[in-house]
Amino acid sequence: MAFEEKLERMCTAADSRGTRELNRNMKELSKLLSLVLHEGKWERLPIKTQGHIEDAAGFVLASAELSDAAEYVNEKVLRPNNGKVVDVKIGSDIRRAQAQIDALFESGEAPKRGFVYVAWSARPERFLYVGKAKSSSRLNLAAHGKLSNAIAHASTLSLVFPSRSSDEILRSLEASIILLARFTAPDGLEFNERYELVPLGTATEGIQALASFLQGVAENISR
């Protein structure tokens, strides 16, 4: 399966799970808050109950973030006409793989702009490393330790080109694909040591809007 098709399926599954889990976790959070208010224990909230509320709020945000990641990849790569995904099959000869990559850029099949790259294998499904590069000259398979180590276990290196390749977009796209990869195959990405933040999307912005509304209500009540 080409990575573009895989990415589309990952986004669909992540958005579906994120939306479903967001609704479930919001109901759980609402139930906890309603119980506290009903029992009149807000000012003397037990530590255990406070922990349950904080956990539920964290689950709400995590669910929203998953939907946001899918939304970002769709918005920057899959929907635009000039978004593109190019796959390079990896064998035992890294120099040959590097030559294939160089040829893709020289021929114009790969756009000459920044991209996110993903080292992965299909059987078993496994994501090994996700990174970003501002240009093809930064993708040196032999010189990049983490990537070269990941490629030794990968069958494909996929180059993901957003419609525009600013530094911010590349960081956000990298973070979004990492989260989608962790959702799809939780045991992978052993060569990624740090993660960027997924940009705020519709799901998280909706939660923030609700939080601001409730804060306004609380301020009016307390006057």
VOKENU-769332 format. One record per residue (C-alpha): residue number from 1; residue in three letters; x, y, z. Coordinates in steps of 0.2 Angstrom, whole numbers, padded with zeros to 4 digits. Layout:
N
  seq  type     px     py     pz
  NUM   ala      X      Y      Z
...
This chain:
223
  seq  type     px     py     pz
    1   met   0000   0000   0000
    2   ala   0006   0017  -0005
    3   phe   0009   0029   0010
    4   glu  -0003   0042   0004
    5   glu  -0017   0029   0005
    6   lys  -0011   0023   0022
    7   leu  -0010   0041   0028
    8   glu  -0028   0044   0022
    9   arg  -0034   0029   0032
   10   met  -0024   0034   0047
   11   cys  -0033   0051   0047
   12   thr  -0050   0044   0045
   13   ala  -0047   0031   0059
   14   ala  -0039   0044   0071
   15   asp  -0053   0057   0068
   16   ser  -0067   0044   0071
   17   arg  -0058   0038   0087
   18   gly  -0054   0056   0093
   19   thr  -0072   0062   0090
   20   arg  -0080   0046   0098
   21   glu  -0068   0047   0113
   22   leu  -0070   0066   0115
   23   asn  -0089   0064   0117
   24   arg  -0087   0050   0129
   25   asn  -0074   0059   0140
   26   met  -0084   0075   0140
   27   lys  -0099   0065   0146
   28   glu  -0088   0057   0160
   29   leu  -0081   0074   0165
   30   ser  -0098   0082   0165
   31   lys  -0104   0068   0176
   32   leu  -0090   0070   0189
   33   leu  -0093   0089   0189
   34   ser  -0112   0087   0191
   35   leu  -0109   0075   0206
   36   val  -0098   0087   0215
   37   leu  -0110   0101   0213
   38   his  -0125   0091   0218
   39   glu  -0116   0085   0234
   40   gly  -0110   0103   0238
   41   lys  -0092   0097   0240
   42   trp  -0083   0109   0228
   43   glu  -0074   0119   0242
   44   arg  -0068   0103   0251
   45   leu  -0065   0092   0236
   46   pro  -0057   0075   0240
   47   ile  -0040   0073   0233
   48   lys  -0046   0057   0224
   49   thr  -0060   0065   0216
   50   gln  -0049   0080   0211
   51   gly  -0038   0067   0203
   52   his  -0052   0059   0193
   53   ile  -0058   0076   0187
   54   glu  -0040   0081   0181
   55   asp  -0038   0064   0172
   56   ala  -0055   0066   0163
   57   ala  -0050   0083   0157
   58   gly  -0033   0076   0151
   59   phe  -0042   0063   0141
   60   val  -0054   0076   0134
   61   leu  -0038   0086   0127
   62   ala  -0029   0070   0121
   63   ser  -0045   0065   0111
   64   ala  -0046   0082   0104
   65   glu  -0028   0082   0099
   66   leu  -0030   0066   0089
   67   ser  -0044   0074   0079
   68   asp  -0033   0090   0077
   69   ala  -0018   0079   0070
   70   ala  -0029   0071   0057
   71   glu  -0037   0088   0052
   72   tyr  -0020   0096   0050
   73   val  -0013   0082   0038
   74   asn  -0029   0083   0028
   75   glu  -0028   0102   0027
   76   lys  -0010   0103   0023
   77   val  -0006   0087   0012
   78   leu  -0021   0077   0007
   79   arg  -0034   0090   0001
   80   pro  -0023   0103  -0008
   81   asn  -0019   0099  -0026
   82   asn  -0001   0103  -0023
   83   gly   0001   0092  -0008
   84   lys   0011   0076  -0012
   85   val   0018   0060  -0005
   86   val   0032   0050  -0013
   87   asp   0038   0033  -0008
   88   val   0055   0026  -0010
   89   lys   0058   0007  -0007
   90   ile   0072   0004   0004
   91   gly   0084  -0011   0002
   92   ser   0100  -0016   0010
   93   asp   0110  -0004  -0001
   94   ile   0108   0014   0007
   95   arg   0118   0022  -0007
   96   arg   0106   0015  -0020
   97   ala   0091   0022  -0010
   98   gln   0100   0039  -0009
   99   ala   0102   0039  -0027
  100   gln   0084   0035  -0030
  101   ile   0079   0050  -0019
  102   asp   0091   0062  -0028
  103   ala   0084   0056  -0045
  104   leu   0066   0060  -0038
  105   phe   0071   0078  -0035
  106   glu   0081   0080  -0051
  107   ser   0067   0074  -0062
  108   gly   0054   0085  -0053
  109   glu   0044   0070  -0047
  110   ala   0048   0076  -0029
  111   pro   0044   0095  -0027
  112   lys   0059   0106  -0022
  113   arg   0053   0111  -0005
  114   gly   0053   0106   0013
  115   phe   0045   0089   0018
  116   val   0042   0077   0032
  117   tyr   0049   0060   0030
  118   val   0043   0043   0037
  119   ala   0053   0027   0039
  120   trp   0041   0013   0040
  121   ser   0037  -0006   0036
  122   ala   0021  -0013   0031
  123   arg   0023  -0031   0037
  124   pro   0022  -0030   0051
  125   glu   0015  -0013   0051
  126   arg   0029  -0002   0060
  127   phe   0034   0016   0060
  128   leu   0052   0018   0065
  129   tyr   0056   0037   0063
  130   val   0048   0053   0058
  131   gly   0058   0068   0054
  132   lys   0058   0084   0043
  133   ala   0070   0092   0031
  134   lys   0070   0110   0023
  135   ser   0077   0103   0007
  136   ser   0083   0087  -0001
  137   ser   0101   0091   0003
  138   arg   0097   0089   0021
  139   leu   0092   0071   0018
  140   asn   0108   0062   0019
  141   leu   0104   0044   0023
  142   ala   0122   0039   0027
  143   ala   0126   0054   0038
  144   his   0110   0055   0048
  145   gly   0112   0043   0062
  146   lys   0094   0041   0068
  147   leu   0087   0040   0051
  148   ser   0100   0028   0045
  149   asn   0097   0017   0060
  150   ala   0079   0017   0056
  151   ile   0081   0013   0038
  152   ala   0090  -0003   0042
  153   his   0074  -0009   0049
  154   ala   0062  -0001   0036
  155   ser   0055  -0006   0019
  156   thr   0050   0011   0014
  157   leu   0055   0029   0016
  158   ser   0040   0041   0012
  159   leu   0042   0059   0009
  160   val   0027   0070   0013
  161   phe   0026   0087   0005
  162   pro   0013   0100   0012
  163   ser   0006   0113   0000
  164   arg   0018   0125   0008
  165   ser   0034   0122   0018
  166   ser   0037   0135   0031
  167   asp   0046   0130   0046
  168   glu   0030   0131   0057
  169   ile   0021   0120   0045
  170   leu   0035   0107   0044
  171   arg   0035   0106   0063
  172   ser   0017   0105   0065
  173   leu   0015   0092   0051
  174   glu   0029   0082   0059
  175   ala   0020   0082   0076
  176   ser   0004   0077   0068
  177   ile   0011   0062   0058
  178   ile   0020   0056   0074
  179   leu   0004   0057   0084
  180   leu  -0005   0047   0070
  181   ala   0009   0034   0069
  182   arg   0008   0032   0088
  183   phe  -0011   0030   0087
  184   thr  -0009   0017   0073
  185   ala   0005   0007   0079
  186   pro   0009   0012   0098
  187   asp   0025   0002   0099
  188   gly   0034   0011   0085
  189   leu   0045   0027   0083
  190   glu   0059   0020   0094
  191   phe   0071   0032   0085
  192   asn   0061   0048   0089
  193   glu   0067   0055   0106
  194   arg   0057   0072   0106
  195   tyr   0040   0078   0099
  196   glu   0033   0094   0093
  197   leu   0016   0100   0098
  198   val   0001   0096   0087
  199   pro  -0007   0113   0082
  200   leu  -0023   0118   0088
  201   gly  -0038   0112   0077
  202   thr  -0056   0113   0077
  203   ala  -0058   0100   0091
  204   thr  -0047   0109   0104
  205   glu  -0053   0126   0099
  206   gly  -0071   0120   0103
  207   ile  -0065   0115   0120
  208   gln  -0056   0131   0123
  209   ala  -0072   0141   0118
  210   leu  -0083   0131   0130
  211   ala  -0070   0134   0144
  212   ser  -0070   0153   0140
  213   phe  -0089   0153   0140
  214   leu  -0090   0143   0157
  215   gln  -0077   0155   0164
  216   gly  -0088   0170   0159
  217   val  -0103   0162   0167
  218   ala  -0093   0159   0183
  219   glu  -0087   0177   0184
  220   asn  -0105   0183   0182
  221   ile  -0111   0172   0196
  222   ser  -0098   0177   0208
  223   arg  -0101   0196   0206
